[in-house]
Structure formats: structure tokens, C-alpha cells
Amino acid sequence: MKLLVVIPTITGRELSLEQTKDAYRNTAPACWIQVVKNAHNWPTACNIGTDIARGLEVDAIHWGADDLEPLPGWYESCLASLLRDRIPAPEAVFNHRPPEGGGAANDNDGAPGEAAEFTRVPAATMDMANAIGPWPDIDYYADCWFSIKARYLGTPTVVAGGYSFVHHWHPTGRKDSNANMQRSEKKFRRAVSAIYR
């Protein structure tokens, strides 16, 4: 199965991007990497990456981030989940946000094999991605929307053993103010409502 890794990035994160690309090359040398730079937000970059994937001969797509480091085993775990018609949810997303550091950001997502509410690091076969359709234009909660839409279409999101990452929380360009989180939540609720119409 040929897999395309889409890495959204913005100006000011060049070093982080290079480190992330190196981590993907070291853990999954067979995958293809597509960088999408300076899109309006992460979901917009994901849509651009998906459009690019449609023009390539790939079977699956994995949407990362320029500050998200894949750990060894993620690739094999991802493909195993997709071959079982499941959206993989990470077993662990280690939180290296200063000053707290350490710890996993998804301790409550469940054990490997258990259903997860959403995936923090989405991946899908191209058939799944095409059925789910374009991501909504929201700064946050698009990964939640993705799993809800997939579940609505009959594809569960399941915690995948070995599908693990380190989120380095690069500070440049972050949009996580309280006001923006509230706006994003309203947009997310509208996008979810549209799924059930």
C-alpha cells in the first residue's frame, strides 16, 4: 500500500519541518511526503494535500504536522489499521509542551483495539478520504469532525498499538486563544450538524 504523508507548515517553522521530515524518512522510508506551506489553516492544508494525493498513485493518506514527530512503528500500525477498514487513533501522543513536558496528551483515548472518539493524527485510504469529503474550514476540532464523519459512514476510529507520536507544540503561528477556540467550537458544531442532514 502506497501512502502519502501530508505535512502542513508555515513560515517560521523551517527547522521543525526539516526535523519532522527526517523523522518520517527514518521511520517510513517507503512513504511519500508532501509539504503544504502557508495554507489558511490546518484543515485547508489537509484538503490541498488530499487533492494532490488524488493525482498520484497512492492508496492512502496520513495527515501530520510540522511539529509532530512520528515514532518507530507508526507506519506499520497505520497500514494495518487501514487494511482492516479502521481509522487509526494514536496509542500515544507524547506531550512535550514546555514547561510541563512529558506525559501523553491522550491518556483517556483507550487501549489498543478499543474504539476512540476521534483520532488526533488522521489517516485514511483514498476511498475513505473521498467518501468523507473535504475537511471543514475550522482552526480546531477538524480531527474530531473527521472521525465523526467516518463513523457516520461506517468506518470506526480505533486505537492502534504502535501508532505513536511526539507533539513538540511549536509556538509560531498557534491560534489557540480562548476566543478562537470558542469560534472553532461553534463552527465544529455546525459542521457536525451538517453530517446528519
The 8 nearest C-alpha neighbors of each residue, nearest first, counted from 0:
[[1, 58, 2, 59, 57, 78, 82, 124],
 [2, 0, 57, 58, 59, 30, 3, 56],
 [1, 3, 59, 30, 60, 57, 58, 31],
 [2, 4, 31, 60, 32, 30, 61, 5],
 [5, 3, 32, 61, 31, 60, 62, 33],
 [4, 6, 33, 62, 48, 34, 63, 32],
 [7, 5, 34, 64, 63, 65, 35, 33],
 [8, 6, 35, 64, 44, 34, 36, 65],
 [9, 7, 36, 65, 35, 37, 6, 64],
 [10, 8, 37, 36, 12, 11, 7, 172],
 [9, 11, 12, 37, 13, 8, 36, 171],
 [10, 12, 13, 9, 171, 14, 172, 8],
 [11, 13, 15, 10, 14, 16, 9, 171],
 [14, 12, 16, 15, 11, 17, 10, 9],
 [15, 13, 17, 16, 12, 18, 11, 19],
 [14, 16, 18, 12, 13, 17, 66, 65],
 [17, 15, 65, 19, 13, 14, 18, 12],
 [18, 16, 20, 14, 19, 15, 21, 13],
 [19, 17, 21, 15, 16, 20, 22, 14],
 [18, 20, 16, 22, 17, 21, 68, 65],
 [21, 19, 17, 23, 22, 18, 16, 24],
 [20, 22, 24, 18, 19, 23, 25, 17],
 [21, 23, 19, 25, 20, 24, 26, 68],
 [24, 22, 20, 26, 25, 21, 27, 69],
 [25, 23, 28, 21, 27, 22, 26, 20],
 [26, 24, 22, 23, 27, 21, 28, 71],
 [25, 27, 23, 71, 24, 22, 28, 70],
 [28, 26, 24, 29, 23, 30, 25, 74],
 [27, 29, 24, 30, 25, 26, 23, 31],
 [30, 28, 27, 31, 1, 24, 2, 26],
 [31, 29, 2, 28, 27, 3, 32, 1],
 [30, 32, 3, 4, 2, 29, 33, 1],
 [33, 31, 4, 3, 5, 30, 34, 6],
 [32, 34, 5, 4, 6, 35, 31, 3],
 [33, 35, 6, 7, 5, 36, 32, 8],
 [36, 34, 7, 44, 6, 8, 33, 48],
 [37, 35, 8, 9, 38, 7, 34, 10],
 [38, 36, 9, 8, 39, 10, 35, 7],
 [37, 39, 44, 40, 36, 43, 35, 41],
 [40, 38, 43, 37, 41, 44, 42, 136],
 [41, 39, 43, 38, 42, 138, 44, 137],
 [40, 42, 44, 43, 45, 7, 138, 38],
 [43, 41, 45, 44, 134, 40, 136, 46],
 [44, 42, 46, 45, 40, 41, 39, 38],
 [43, 45, 47, 41, 38, 42, 46, 7],
 [44, 46, 42, 48, 43, 47, 49, 41],
 [47, 45, 49, 43, 48, 44, 133, 50],
 [48, 46, 44, 50, 49, 45, 43, 51],
 [49, 47, 45, 51, 46, 50, 5, 44],
 [48, 50, 52, 46, 51, 47, 45, 53],
 [49, 51, 47, 53, 48, 52, 46, 54],
 [50, 52, 48, 49, 54, 53, 47, 55],
 [53, 51, 49, 55, 54, 50, 48, 57],
 [54, 52, 50, 51, 55, 49, 56, 57],
 [55, 53, 52, 51, 56, 50, 57, 49],
 [56, 54, 52, 53, 57, 51, 3, 58],
 [55, 57, 58, 54, 53, 52, 1, 2],
 [56, 58, 1, 55, 2, 59, 3, 52],
 [57, 59, 1, 125, 124, 0, 2, 56],
 [60, 58, 124, 2, 125, 123, 57, 3],
 [59, 61, 3, 2, 123, 122, 4, 124],
 [60, 62, 122, 4, 121, 5, 3, 63],
 [63, 61, 5, 121, 4, 122, 6, 45],
 [64, 62, 6, 5, 61, 120, 67, 4],
 [65, 63, 6, 67, 7, 66, 8, 62],
 [64, 66, 16, 8, 67, 19, 6, 15],
 [67, 65, 167, 64, 15, 169, 166, 168],
 [66, 68, 166, 64, 165, 65, 167, 164],
 [69, 67, 165, 164, 19, 22, 66, 166],
 [70, 68, 164, 22, 23, 163, 73, 67],
 [69, 71, 164, 163, 73, 72, 68, 26],
 [72, 70, 26, 73, 69, 74, 161, 163],
 [71, 73, 161, 74, 75, 76, 70, 162],
 [72, 74, 162, 76, 161, 71, 75, 163],
 [75, 73, 77, 76, 72, 27, 78, 26],
 [76, 74, 78, 77, 72, 73, 79, 161],
 [77, 75, 79, 73, 74, 162, 78, 161],
 [76, 78, 74, 80, 75, 79, 73, 87],
 [77, 79, 81, 75, 80, 76, 82, 74],
 [80, 78, 76, 82, 77, 81, 75, 83],
 [81, 79, 83, 85, 77, 78, 82, 87],
 [80, 82, 84, 78, 85, 83, 79, 86],
 [81, 83, 79, 84, 80, 78, 85, 124],
 [82, 84, 80, 81, 85, 79, 78, 86],
 [85, 83, 81, 82, 80, 154, 86, 155],
 [86, 84, 80, 81, 155, 83, 156, 154],
 [85, 87, 156, 123, 155, 157, 81, 122],
 [88, 86, 157, 159, 80, 156, 158, 85],
 [87, 89, 118, 158, 157, 159, 156, 119],
 [90, 88, 162, 91, 163, 158, 159, 87],
 [89, 91, 160, 162, 163, 159, 158, 161],
 [92, 90, 163, 89, 93, 103, 105, 164],
 [91, 93, 164, 103, 165, 104, 163, 105],
 [94, 92, 103, 165, 102, 104, 91, 166],
 [93, 95, 103, 104, 101, 166, 102, 96],
 [96, 94, 100, 167, 101, 166, 97, 93],
 [95, 97, 100, 168, 94, 167, 99, 98],
 [98, 96, 99, 100, 95, 168, 167, 94],
 [97, 99, 100, 96, 95, 101, 94, 168],
 [100, 98, 97, 96, 101, 95, 94, 102],
 [101, 99, 95, 96, 97, 98, 94, 102],
 [102, 100, 95, 94, 93, 99, 103, 96],
 [101, 103, 94, 93, 104, 100, 95, 92],
 [102, 104, 93, 94, 92, 105, 106, 91],
 [103, 105, 94, 92, 93, 106, 102, 91],
 [104, 106, 107, 103, 108, 92, 91, 90],
 [105, 107, 108, 103, 104, 109, 91, 102],
 [108, 106, 105, 109, 104, 110, 115, 103],
 [109, 107, 105, 115, 106, 110, 116, 158],
 [110, 108, 107, 113, 115, 111, 158, 106],
 [109, 111, 113, 112, 158, 90, 108, 160],
 [112, 110, 158, 160, 159, 113, 90, 109],
 [111, 113, 158, 157, 159, 110, 114, 160],
 [114, 112, 111, 157, 158, 110, 109, 115],
 [113, 115, 157, 156, 158, 112, 116, 155],
 [116, 114, 157, 117, 156, 108, 158, 113],
 [115, 117, 114, 156, 118, 146, 108, 143],
 [118, 116, 146, 143, 115, 156, 119, 142],
 [117, 119, 88, 120, 121, 142, 146, 87],
 [118, 120, 142, 121, 88, 117, 89, 143],
 [121, 119, 118, 63, 88, 62, 89, 122],
 [122, 120, 118, 62, 61, 119, 142, 123],
 [121, 123, 61, 60, 62, 86, 87, 120],
 [124, 122, 60, 59, 127, 128, 86, 125],
 [123, 125, 59, 127, 126, 58, 60, 128],
 [124, 126, 128, 59, 127, 58, 129, 123],
 [127, 125, 129, 124, 128, 130, 123, 58],
 [128, 126, 130, 124, 125, 129, 123, 131],
 [129, 127, 125, 131, 130, 126, 123, 132],
 [128, 130, 132, 126, 127, 131, 125, 133],
 [129, 131, 127, 132, 128, 126, 152, 149],
 [132, 130, 128, 129, 127, 149, 148, 133],
 [131, 133, 129, 130, 128, 134, 127, 46],
 [134, 132, 46, 135, 131, 129, 128, 49],
 [133, 135, 42, 46, 136, 132, 141, 43],
 [134, 136, 137, 133, 42, 141, 190, 187],
 [135, 137, 42, 43, 134, 138, 40, 141],
 [138, 136, 183, 139, 135, 186, 141, 42],
 [137, 139, 40, 183, 41, 136, 140, 42],
 [138, 140, 137, 183, 141, 180, 184, 142],
 [141, 139, 143, 142, 187, 144, 184, 183],
 [140, 142, 144, 143, 139, 145, 137, 42],
 [141, 143, 145, 140, 144, 119, 118, 146],
 [144, 142, 140, 117, 141, 145, 146, 147],
 [145, 143, 141, 147, 142, 146, 148, 191],
 [144, 146, 142, 148, 143, 147, 141, 149],
 [147, 145, 149, 117, 148, 143, 144, 150],
 [146, 148, 144, 150, 149, 145, 151, 143],
 [147, 149, 151, 145, 146, 150, 144, 131],
 [148, 150, 146, 152, 154, 151, 147, 131],
 [151, 149, 154, 153, 155, 147, 152, 148],
 [150, 152, 148, 149, 153, 147, 154, 194],
 [153, 151, 149, 150, 154, 148, 131, 130],
 [154, 152, 150, 151, 149, 155, 148, 84],
 [153, 155, 150, 149, 85, 152, 84, 156],
 [156, 154, 150, 85, 86, 157, 153, 149],
 [155, 157, 86, 115, 85, 87, 114, 88],
 [156, 158, 114, 115, 87, 88, 113, 112],
 [159, 157, 88, 111, 112, 113, 90, 89],
 [158, 160, 111, 87, 162, 90, 88, 89],
 [161, 159, 111, 90, 162, 158, 76, 89],
 [160, 162, 72, 73, 163, 76, 90, 159],
 [161, 163, 73, 89, 76, 90, 159, 160],
 [164, 162, 91, 89, 90, 161, 70, 92],
 [165, 163, 69, 92, 70, 68, 93, 91],
 [164, 166, 93, 68, 92, 67, 167, 94],
 [167, 165, 67, 94, 168, 66, 93, 95],
 [166, 168, 95, 66, 169, 96, 165, 67],
 [169, 167, 96, 166, 170, 66, 95, 67],
 [168, 170, 167, 171, 66, 12, 15, 173],
 [171, 169, 173, 168, 172, 12, 167, 96],
 [172, 170, 173, 169, 11, 12, 9, 10],
 [173, 171, 174, 170, 9, 11, 169, 10],
 [172, 174, 171, 175, 170, 169, 176, 168],
 [175, 173, 176, 172, 179, 138, 180, 139],
 [174, 176, 173, 180, 179, 177, 178, 139],
 [175, 177, 179, 178, 174, 180, 173, 181],
 [178, 176, 180, 179, 181, 175, 182, 174],
 [177, 179, 181, 176, 180, 182, 175, 183],
 [180, 178, 182, 176, 181, 177, 183, 175],
 [179, 181, 183, 177, 178, 182, 175, 184],
 [180, 182, 184, 178, 179, 183, 177, 185],
 [183, 181, 179, 185, 184, 180, 178, 186],
 [184, 182, 180, 186, 181, 185, 137, 139],
 [183, 185, 187, 181, 186, 182, 180, 188],
 [186, 184, 188, 182, 187, 183, 189, 181],
 [185, 187, 183, 189, 184, 188, 190, 182],
 [186, 188, 184, 190, 185, 189, 183, 191],
 [189, 187, 191, 185, 190, 186, 192, 184],
 [188, 190, 192, 186, 187, 191, 193, 185],
 [191, 189, 187, 193, 188, 192, 186, 135],
 [190, 192, 188, 194, 193, 189, 187, 144],
 [193, 191, 189, 194, 190, 195, 188, 196],
 [192, 194, 190, 196, 191, 195, 189, 188],
 [195, 193, 191, 192, 196, 148, 190, 151],
 [196, 194, 193, 192, 191, 151, 148, 190],
 [195, 193, 194, 192, 191, 190, 189, 151]]
